[in-house]
Amino acid sequence: MFAGFSALSIRGKLALIIAVATVLLLTGFTFFMVSYVKQANAERETQTLQETNRTLVNLLAQTHEIMKIQARQWGSMFQSRFTGAFSLEEGDAAPTLHVGDLVLNQRFDEVDAFTRDSKGIVATIFARQGDDFLRIATSLKKEDGSRAIGSLLGKTHPAYELVRAGKDYNGVATLFGRQYMTHYQPVAEGDGRIVAILFIGMDIVSSLDFLKKTIRDIRIGQTGYAYVLDAHDGPSAGTLLIHPAQEGRNIAGAKDSDGKEFIREILSRRNGTITYPWLNKETGEQTPRTKIVAFNEFKEWQWIVGSGSYTDEIFSLALRIRDVLLIGAVVLTLVILAVLSYFINRIVIGPVNTATAAAVRLSEGDLSPLTTAERNDEIGRMLAALRSMRDRLAGIIGEVRTAADHLANASGQVSATAQSLSQSSSEQAASVEETTASMEQMSASIVQNTENAKVTDGMAATASRQAVEGGRSRRRKSARSPRNR
């Protein structure tokens, strides 16, 4: 890889480095933005779910308050129908409740008239029996059409403790398959002892239908929705009271794709958020998707309101932003490369090519003047160095040419001298030859003379001996002769 990179031109290297750096930076920025947008979307979506829940809970609370006010008003109107004082006559079998001289046990005129006049609001009269309260007259009827009398309120009823303490109670109750906003008003004797309860129940089915439609119509994201769970203790806990498609179904034992009973966790926690993997087989999904649900309790009705949405729908905006940013990164990279290529060619590659061409010409011996450019950067200094080198080479070559000219002149003189020396040498050679011949003759003469000298020397030696011998004979005659001196 590095060998291939080294083989690239400067333009290619710069383009590759810039492209890689740009892609890395933009890709990193893109994924950072996507992560940031995902987190922001998740937080915003969680807030949206929580705000949706708060809005629904507030709507339920407002509806509840309006119903309570109306129930109190209807309760006061029902009580106003009894003008006498209430009294209780306790018996062995059942208590007898009086209002003035009127016995109210199994007397239905007042309750039926009230239901008729109020257009459907049911009424019941309870008489105290021991520590509990017995229904002795009512306009409320069971599913079979019979009146719901003869049963006790029950000590576990949410109104029991309040009415025994002399306080009103308002609450939603389901009676024989229908839901009512109820009002329980305690009635005391002259001594202050609670002896009776006057009950009215407003059928709130129509109001609940409006609430249900409002909640069913809520859409969160593409497929998110809101729903309501029954949070009462007992077998009804986990029943879908309001749901776009499964209303009335008990899902307390529902499990997510990991086998976790998330509905029971919601019923246990009452308030908060939960995330779980969910495979919606009813819509034909093949793989589970992560779902986030915000849930809040509405205590007055023992409801839990939930709002949920799939996270991939929440992150769809982030994914679109990612795609746009990636496309933008590619386009921006190409634009940056085009712009940088133009300026690199103009500022770097062009001058470098000029310097390279000048260096090649110099290497080939071309010392023509270089292009001048006023630059203070590295390339400008390189061109200046090339111009300086060219000028120095030109000066050196000029000096070499001058020296060569001088050398040529000196060579001419040396050549002439050599020719003269050659001629003299020829003459000297001739003289040497003549001298050699003379010397040879002289040598022959010397040899001859040597021979003659040898003969002469022999003759001289003989003469010398003869002279010596003659001299000896004369010395005898005379002690010293003048010749010897």
Secondary structure per residue as TSV (DSSP state, phi and psi in degrees):
chain	resnum	aa	ss	phi	psi
A	1	M	-	360.0	-45.2
A	2	F	H	-68.8	-32.9
A	3	A	H	-64.5	-42.2
A	4	G	H	-63.4	-39.2
A	5	F	H	-64.7	-40.4
A	6	S	H	-65.2	-28.2
A	7	A	H	-77.4	-12.1
A	8	L	S	-72.7	156.0
A	9	S	-	-73.7	168.1
A	10	I	H	-58.8	-41.7
A	11	R	H	-59.5	-45.4
A	12	G	H	-64.0	-41.6
A	13	K	H	-63.1	-47.5
A	14	L	H	-62.5	-43.1
A	15	A	H	-62.7	-42.5
A	16	L	H	-65.7	-45.0
A	17	I	H	-62.3	-46.0
A	18	I	H	-65.1	-41.0
A	19	A	H	-63.8	-46.5
A	20	V	H	-63.4	-45.6
A	21	A	H	-62.4	-42.5
A	22	T	H	-64.8	-44.8
A	23	V	H	-63.1	-43.6
A	24	L	H	-63.1	-45.1
A	25	L	H	-64.2	-47.8
A	26	L	H	-68.4	-37.6
A	27	T	H	-65.0	-44.7
A	28	G	H	-60.5	-43.0
A	29	F	H	-63.5	-40.0
A	30	T	H	-62.4	-48.5
A	31	F	H	-69.6	-31.6
A	32	F	H	-63.8	-44.7
A	33	M	H	-65.2	-40.9
A	34	V	H	-62.7	-44.4
A	35	S	H	-61.9	-42.3
A	36	Y	H	-64.7	-44.1
A	37	V	H	-66.4	-38.8
A	38	K	H	-59.7	-48.0
A	39	Q	H	-63.1	-44.2
A	40	A	H	-63.5	-40.7
A	41	N	H	-64.9	-41.5
A	42	A	H	-62.4	-44.1
A	43	E	H	-65.2	-43.3
A	44	R	H	-65.6	-40.1
A	45	E	H	-66.8	-39.6
A	46	T	H	-61.1	-42.8
A	47	Q	H	-63.4	-39.1
A	48	T	H	-62.7	-44.7
A	49	L	H	-62.1	-43.6
A	50	Q	H	-66.0	-40.0
A	51	E	H	-66.1	-38.7
A	52	T	H	-60.1	-44.4
A	53	N	H	-62.2	-45.1
A	54	R	H	-61.1	-39.7
A	55	T	H	-62.6	-44.6
A	56	L	H	-66.8	-41.9
A	57	V	H	-63.2	-41.1
A	58	N	H	-63.2	-39.2
A	59	L	H	-62.7	-43.6
A	60	L	H	-63.1	-41.4
A	61	A	H	-64.5	-42.6
A	62	Q	H	-64.8	-43.5
A	63	T	H	-61.1	-41.7
A	64	H	H	-61.3	-44.6
A	65	E	H	-64.3	-42.3
A	66	I	H	-61.8	-43.8
A	67	M	H	-64.5	-39.5
A	68	K	H	-61.4	-44.4
A	69	I	H	-61.8	-45.6
A	70	Q	H	-63.7	-40.4
A	71	A	H	-64.8	-40.4
A	72	R	H	-62.4	-42.5
A	73	Q	H	-62.4	-45.1
A	74	W	H	-67.0	-33.4
A	75	G	H	-64.7	-41.1
A	76	S	H	-65.3	-39.2
A	77	M	H	-65.8	-38.1
A	78	F	H	-66.9	-41.5
A	79	Q	H	-65.0	-32.7
A	80	S	T	-66.5	-15.0
A	81	R	T	-74.8	-12.7
A	82	F	-	-110.0	109.2
A	83	T	-	-94.1	-18.9
A	84	G	S	-89.6	179.8
A	85	A	-	-86.1	143.5
A	86	F	E	-87.0	142.0
A	87	S	E	-146.1	152.4
A	88	L	E	-120.8	128.9
A	89	E	E	-111.5	107.2
A	90	E	-	-81.3	133.5
A	91	G	-	-123.5	175.8
A	92	D	S	-70.2	-42.0
A	93	A	S	-86.5	-53.0
A	94	A	-	-152.5	152.4
A	95	P	-	-76.0	156.1
A	96	T	E	-117.4	126.3
A	97	L	E	-104.4	131.5
A	98	H	E	-117.5	149.6
A	99	V	E	-128.0	106.2
A	100	G	T	67.1	-127.3
A	101	D	T	-96.1	1.6
A	102	L	E	-90.2	128.2
A	103	V	E	-87.6	128.5
A	104	L	-	-95.5	-11.6
A	105	N	T	-61.4	126.2
A	106	Q	T	51.3	31.0
A	107	R	-	-101.2	118.1
A	108	F	-	-109.1	-2.2
A	109	D	H	-60.1	-49.4
A	110	E	H	-66.3	-43.1
A	111	V	H	-70.7	-39.0
A	112	D	H	-68.4	-40.2
A	113	A	H	-62.7	-41.0
A	114	F	H	-64.4	-43.0
A	115	T	H	-63.7	-39.7
A	116	R	H	-66.7	-45.9
A	117	D	H	-69.2	-32.4
A	118	S	T	-89.9	1.4
A	119	K	T	60.8	51.7
A	120	G	S	115.9	-6.0
A	121	I	-	-78.7	121.2
A	122	V	E	-80.9	155.0
A	123	A	E	-137.4	147.7
A	124	T	E	-142.7	145.3
A	125	I	E	-115.5	125.5
A	126	F	E	-105.7	138.3
A	127	A	E	-113.7	140.4
A	128	R	E	-67.9	135.5
A	129	Q	E	-136.5	100.0
A	130	G	T	67.2	-123.8
A	131	D	T	-96.7	6.2
A	132	D	E	-124.8	-174.2
A	133	F	E	-131.6	132.8
A	134	L	E	-106.9	134.3
A	135	R	E	-74.8	118.8
A	136	I	E	-113.7	-17.1
A	137	A	E	-157.3	137.7
A	138	T	E	-159.7	153.2
A	139	S	S	-100.0	-2.2
A	140	L	-	-78.5	129.8
A	141	K	B	-116.9	149.7
A	142	K	-	-77.6	179.4
A	143	E	T	-62.5	-28.2
A	144	D	T	-86.5	1.4
A	145	G	S	94.1	-9.4
A	146	S	-	-80.2	156.1
A	147	R	B	-77.2	144.4
A	148	A	-	-88.3	74.9
A	149	I	-	-121.9	165.7
A	150	G	S	88.3	-0.8
A	151	S	-	-106.3	155.7
A	152	L	B	-90.5	155.4
A	153	L	-	-64.0	-46.3
A	154	G	-	96.8	136.2
A	155	K	T	-72.8	-14.6
A	156	T	T	-90.4	-4.0
A	157	H	S	-65.2	139.2
A	158	P	T	-61.2	-20.2
A	159	A	T	-87.1	-12.8
A	160	Y	H	-58.8	-56.1
A	161	E	H	-63.9	-37.8
A	162	L	H	-66.2	-48.7
A	163	V	H	-67.7	-33.7
A	164	R	H	-63.1	-28.2
A	165	A	T	-88.3	3.5
A	166	G	T	83.2	20.4
A	167	K	-	-112.7	150.2
A	168	D	-	-71.9	159.0
A	169	Y	E	-135.6	134.8
A	170	N	E	-123.7	139.0
A	171	G	E	-175.1	159.8
A	172	V	E	-85.4	135.3
A	173	A	E	-139.8	148.0
A	174	T	E	-102.6	115.9
A	175	L	E	-120.6	114.3
A	176	F	T	52.4	45.8
A	177	G	T	86.4	-0.6
A	178	R	E	-125.5	151.0
A	179	Q	E	-102.2	139.0
A	180	Y	E	-132.8	148.4
A	181	M	E	-92.6	116.8
A	182	T	E	-104.7	153.8
A	183	H	E	-136.1	120.6
A	184	Y	E	-110.0	118.8
A	185	Q	E	-116.7	116.4
A	186	P	E	-72.1	147.3
A	187	V	E	-123.8	131.4
A	188	A	E	-111.9	154.2
A	189	E	-	-78.1	-175.5
A	190	G	T	-63.3	-29.4
A	191	D	T	-85.2	2.7
A	192	G	S	91.2	-2.6
A	193	R	-	-76.7	134.9
A	194	I	E	-73.7	120.4
A	195	V	E	-118.5	-11.7
A	196	A	E	-155.4	165.0
A	197	I	E	-133.5	131.5
A	198	L	E	-102.3	122.7
A	199	F	E	-116.8	138.4
A	200	I	E	-131.1	149.5
A	201	G	E	-132.8	116.3
A	202	M	E	-86.1	122.3
A	203	D	E	-67.6	117.2
A	204	I	-	-107.6	18.4
A	205	V	H	-58.9	-43.9
A	206	S	H	-64.5	-41.0
A	207	S	H	-66.1	-40.2
A	208	L	H	-67.4	-34.0
A	209	D	H	-60.0	-40.9
A	210	F	H	-64.2	-44.1
A	211	L	H	-63.1	-43.2
A	212	K	H	-61.9	-43.5
A	213	K	H	-63.5	-41.5
A	214	T	H	-60.5	-44.6
A	215	I	H	-71.5	-39.9
A	216	R	H	-62.7	-33.3
A	217	D	T	-78.4	-7.4
A	218	I	-	-72.3	130.8
A	219	R	E	-123.4	133.1
A	220	I	E	-119.9	115.7
A	221	G	T	69.0	-139.7
A	222	Q	T	-88.4	-43.4
A	223	T	T	-127.7	2.6
A	224	G	E	-70.2	155.2
A	225	Y	E	-155.0	173.1
A	226	A	E	-113.4	154.1
A	227	Y	E	-152.6	169.8
A	228	V	E	-131.5	131.8
A	229	L	E	-105.7	144.9
A	230	D	E	-75.9	121.7
A	231	A	-	-107.4	11.9
A	232	H	-	-66.3	147.0
A	233	D	S	-67.8	142.1
A	234	G	S	120.1	-170.1
A	235	P	T	-67.5	-19.7
A	236	S	T	-79.7	-11.5
A	237	A	T	-60.8	130.8
A	238	G	T	93.1	3.0
A	239	T	B	-77.3	135.5
A	240	L	E	-77.3	104.0
A	241	L	E	-77.6	-35.0
A	242	I	E	-136.9	127.3
A	243	H	-	-162.7	145.5
A	244	P	S	-61.8	-29.2
A	245	A	S	-136.5	-18.1
A	246	Q	-	-124.0	35.8
A	247	E	T	-62.7	134.2
A	248	G	T	92.9	-8.5
A	249	R	-	-87.8	136.4
A	250	N	B	-90.2	118.9
A	251	I	-	-117.8	25.6
A	252	A	T	-57.8	-32.8
A	253	G	T	-93.8	11.1
A	254	A	-	-62.7	140.5
A	255	K	-	-121.3	146.3
A	256	D	-	-81.6	-174.2
A	257	S	T	-66.7	-17.6
A	258	D	T	-94.3	3.8
A	259	G	S	84.3	13.2
A	260	K	-	-91.6	134.9
A	261	E	-	-83.2	86.0
A	262	F	H	-73.9	-28.0
A	263	I	H	-67.6	-40.1
A	264	R	H	-63.9	-35.0
A	265	E	H	-64.8	-41.1
A	266	I	H	-62.3	-45.2
A	267	L	H	-63.3	-32.3
A	268	S	H	-76.7	-41.9
A	269	R	H	-80.5	-34.1
A	270	R	-	75.3	-41.3
A	271	N	S	-138.5	142.4
A	272	G	E	141.5	-159.6
A	273	T	E	-131.2	154.5
A	274	I	E	-145.1	143.1
A	275	T	E	-122.9	133.8
A	276	Y	E	-155.1	153.3
A	277	P	E	-81.7	133.8
A	278	W	E	-134.7	128.6
A	279	L	-	-106.9	110.8
A	280	N	-	-88.8	90.8
A	281	K	G	-67.4	-26.5
A	282	E	G	-66.8	-24.7
A	283	T	G	-99.3	5.8
A	284	G	T	82.2	17.2
A	285	E	-	-69.7	143.7
A	286	Q	S	-103.0	-25.1
A	287	T	S	-126.8	143.8
A	288	P	-	-69.3	150.5
A	289	R	E	-122.0	149.0
A	290	T	E	-77.9	131.1
A	291	K	E	-120.7	141.8
A	292	I	E	-119.0	133.3
A	293	V	E	-131.2	130.9
A	294	A	E	-103.5	136.9
A	295	F	E	-138.6	145.2
A	296	N	E	-142.1	146.7
A	297	E	E	-92.7	138.8
A	298	F	E	-110.1	96.7
A	299	K	T	-61.9	-37.3
A	300	E	T	-57.7	-33.6
A	301	W	T	-109.8	-1.0
A	302	Q	T	57.8	47.6
A	303	W	E	-112.2	151.9
A	304	I	E	-121.8	119.5
A	305	V	E	-93.7	127.2
A	306	G	E	-121.6	143.7
A	307	S	E	-132.3	124.4
A	308	G	E	-133.9	158.3
A	309	S	E	-156.8	156.2
A	310	Y	E	-82.5	140.4
A	311	T	H	-68.1	-30.7
A	312	D	H	-67.7	-26.3
A	313	E	H	-75.6	-33.6
A	314	I	H	-64.7	-38.8
A	315	F	T	-88.4	3.6
A	316	S	H	-59.9	-37.2
A	317	L	H	-63.8	-43.1
A	318	A	H	-62.5	-39.1
A	319	L	H	-68.2	-37.6
A	320	R	H	-65.2	-41.5
A	321	I	H	-61.6	-40.4
A	322	R	H	-59.9	-46.6
A	323	D	H	-61.8	-44.0
A	324	V	H	-62.9	-43.0
A	325	L	H	-66.1	-38.7
A	326	L	H	-65.9	-43.1
A	327	I	H	-63.4	-43.5
A	328	G	H	-61.6	-36.2
A	329	A	H	-64.3	-42.3
A	330	V	H	-63.9	-47.9
A	331	V	H	-62.4	-44.9
A	332	L	H	-63.8	-37.6
A	333	T	H	-61.8	-44.6
A	334	L	H	-63.2	-42.0
A	335	V	H	-64.1	-45.3
A	336	I	H	-61.2	-43.1
A	337	L	H	-62.5	-41.4
A	338	A	H	-63.4	-47.3
A	339	V	H	-64.6	-46.3
A	340	L	H	-65.6	-37.2
A	341	S	H	-61.1	-41.1
A	342	Y	H	-61.3	-50.1
A	343	F	H	-71.6	-33.8
A	344	I	H	-64.5	-43.1
A	345	N	I	-61.2	-40.0
A	346	R	I	-76.7	-39.3
A	347	I	I	-94.9	-33.7
A	348	V	I	-113.5	-60.9
A	349	I	I	-62.9	-44.8
A	350	G	H	-57.9	-55.1
A	351	P	H	-60.6	-37.2
A	352	V	H	-64.5	-41.9
A	353	N	H	-61.8	-40.0
A	354	T	H	-61.3	-46.0
A	355	A	H	-64.0	-39.3
A	356	T	H	-63.5	-45.0
A	357	A	H	-61.4	-40.3
A	358	A	H	-64.0	-41.7
A	359	A	H	-64.3	-39.4
A	360	V	H	-63.1	-43.6
A	361	R	H	-61.9	-41.0
A	362	L	H	-63.3	-40.1
A	363	S	H	-65.6	-25.9
A	364	E	T	-91.0	1.3
A	365	G	T	90.7	7.2
A	366	D	-	-84.2	111.8
A	367	L	-	-107.1	30.1
A	368	S	-	-67.3	153.7
A	369	P	-	-58.0	140.7
A	370	L	-	-84.4	155.4
A	371	T	-	-65.7	133.6
A	372	T	-	-94.9	140.5
A	373	A	-	-145.8	129.4
A	374	E	-	-81.8	93.4
A	375	R	-	-131.7	141.5
A	376	N	-	-108.9	6.7
A	377	D	S	-92.3	-169.8
A	378	E	H	-61.4	-39.8
A	379	I	H	-66.2	-40.0
A	380	G	H	-60.8	-42.1
A	381	R	H	-67.1	-34.7
A	382	M	H	-66.0	-43.5
A	383	L	H	-63.4	-39.7
A	384	A	H	-63.4	-40.0
A	385	A	H	-64.4	-39.3
A	386	L	H	-64.2	-41.6
A	387	R	H	-63.6	-41.1
A	388	S	H	-63.5	-42.0
A	389	M	H	-64.5	-40.5
A	390	R	H	-62.8	-44.0
A	391	D	H	-62.9	-41.6
A	392	R	H	-65.9	-42.3
A	393	L	H	-61.8	-41.1
A	394	A	H	-62.5	-42.0
A	395	G	H	-64.0	-43.4
A	396	I	H	-62.9	-43.6
A	397	I	H	-64.3	-36.8
A	398	G	H	-62.9	-44.6
A	399	E	H	-62.9	-41.0
A	400	V	H	-62.2	-40.4
A	401	R	H	-63.6	-42.8
A	402	T	H	-61.8	-45.8
A	403	A	H	-62.3	-36.5
A	404	A	H	-65.3	-39.8
A	405	D	H	-62.3	-46.5
A	406	H	H	-60.2	-41.7
A	407	L	H	-64.0	-36.5
A	408	A	H	-64.6	-43.4
A	409	N	H	-62.1	-46.1
A	410	A	H	-62.3	-36.2
A	411	S	H	-63.8	-37.7
A	412	G	H	-62.1	-45.8
A	413	Q	H	-63.1	-43.8
A	414	V	H	-61.4	-37.0
A	415	S	H	-65.2	-42.0
A	416	A	H	-64.3	-44.6
A	417	T	H	-61.4	-40.9
A	418	A	H	-62.6	-40.0
A	419	Q	H	-62.6	-42.5
A	420	S	H	-63.4	-43.2
A	421	L	H	-63.8	-35.9
A	422	S	H	-64.1	-42.7
A	423	Q	H	-64.4	-44.4
A	424	S	H	-62.6	-37.9
A	425	S	H	-64.0	-38.0
A	426	S	H	-64.0	-45.5
A	427	E	H	-62.9	-43.6
A	428	Q	H	-63.9	-35.6
A	429	A	H	-62.7	-41.0
A	430	A	H	-63.8	-42.6
A	431	S	H	-64.1	-40.1
A	432	V	H	-62.1	-39.3
A	433	E	H	-63.0	-44.7
A	434	E	H	-63.1	-42.8
A	435	T	H	-62.4	-39.1
A	436	T	H	-62.1	-42.8
A	437	A	H	-63.3	-44.5
A	438	S	H	-61.8	-40.7
A	439	M	H	-66.5	-36.1
A	440	E	H	-63.7	-42.8
A	441	Q	H	-63.0	-42.7
A	442	M	H	-63.6	-37.7
A	443	S	H	-63.6	-40.8
A	444	A	H	-64.4	-41.3
A	445	S	H	-64.6	-39.9
A	446	I	H	-63.9	-41.7
A	447	V	H	-61.1	-43.9
A	448	Q	H	-63.5	-43.4
A	449	N	H	-64.5	-35.9
A	450	T	H	-62.1	-43.1
A	451	E	H	-62.9	-44.5
A	452	N	H	-63.3	-37.2
A	453	A	H	-66.3	-40.5
A	454	K	H	-58.8	-43.9
A	455	V	H	-62.3	-45.3
A	456	T	H	-63.2	-39.6
A	457	D	H	-63.6	-37.5
A	458	G	H	-67.0	-40.0
A	459	M	H	-67.8	-38.5
A	460	A	H	-66.6	-38.8
A	461	A	H	-64.0	-40.8
A	462	T	H	-64.0	-45.3
A	463	A	H	-62.2	-36.5
A	464	S	H	-65.7	-44.4
A	465	R	H	-62.0	-41.0
A	466	Q	H	-64.5	-37.8
A	467	A	H	-68.2	-39.7
A	468	V	H	-61.8	-47.7
A	469	E	H	-61.7	-37.2
A	470	G	H	-68.6	-34.7
A	471	G	H	-68.3	-42.2
A	472	R	H	-59.2	-37.5
A	473	S	H	-71.0	-27.8
A	474	R	H	-80.5	-32.4
A	475	R	H	-65.7	-28.7
A	476	R	T	-63.2	-28.0
A	477	K	T	-83.2	-31.4
A	478	S	-	-140.3	136.3
A	479	A	S	-65.9	-31.2
A	480	R	-	-151.8	133.4
A	481	S	-	-112.0	151.8
A	482	P	T	-60.7	-29.4
A	483	R	T	-64.7	-40.2
A	484	N	T	-71.1	-26.9
A	485	R	-	-67.4	360.0
